[in-house]
Amino acid sequence: MLASFFILPVAALFPLMTLDYFGGTTFQMGMVEVAWGVGMLIGGGILGLRKMKLANKVILMNLTDIIMGLAFVVSGILPPSGLIPFFVVTFLCGMAGAIFWGAFTVILQTKIKPEVLGRVFSIYGSLTILPAIPGLVATGFIAETIGLTTIFIIAGIALIGTG
């Protein structure tokens, strides 16, 4: 849930970062979203290729938190001319996110009794979104106050710490 508190609000700022900071177009904004989506597809494919032990999945989740955190920090320190590297970093962040959520889902599916699994996913989904709501509200205000890039850097450092 802590990771989601930092990921979801920043993910909502990717279009604004593309348009305002990098001076991109709406087409390029869409390409950033495509980079994230393709990264998620490839990340899910990578996760599906290997059968891992449960402990490996937990370590993998921590590593992907660190990777996403580094991706946010790099996004925050890129110069305004760094739109192409932003595409690449967004792609890598999408890959890491898919691996994180995929590994977490597998852990739940293997450790929770099937008859209560639906309830567990429902409660987890609610509890994950709950801290993200104030994060989303605060992020817009904070971004206007201290800047978009600073939000990326702060969230990235927090994710690295979470990992």
FENDA-V945046 format. One line per field, one symbol per residue. ss: DSSP state (~ for helix, > for strand, _ for the rest). phi: phi as a letter, one per 40 degrees, with the letter a starting at -180 (. if undefined). A space follows every 10 residues. Layout:
BEGIN
ss: ???
phi: ???
END
This chain:
BEGIN
ss: _~~~~~~~~~ ~__~~~~~~~ ~____~~~~~ ~~~~~~~~~~ ~~~~~~~~~_ ___~~~~~~~ ~~~~~~~~~~ ~~~~~~~___ __~~~~~~~~ ~~~~~~~~~~ ~~~~~~~~~~ ~__~~~~~~~ ~~~~~~~~~~ ~~~~~~~~~~ ~~~~~~_~~~ ~~~~~~~~~~ ~~_
phi: .cccdccccc dccdcccccc ccgccccccc ccccdcccdc ccdccccccb cbcddccccc ccccdccccc ccccdcbccd ccccdcdccc dccccccccd ccccccdccc bbcdcbddcc ccccdccccd cccccccccc cccccbhdcc cccccccccd ccc
END
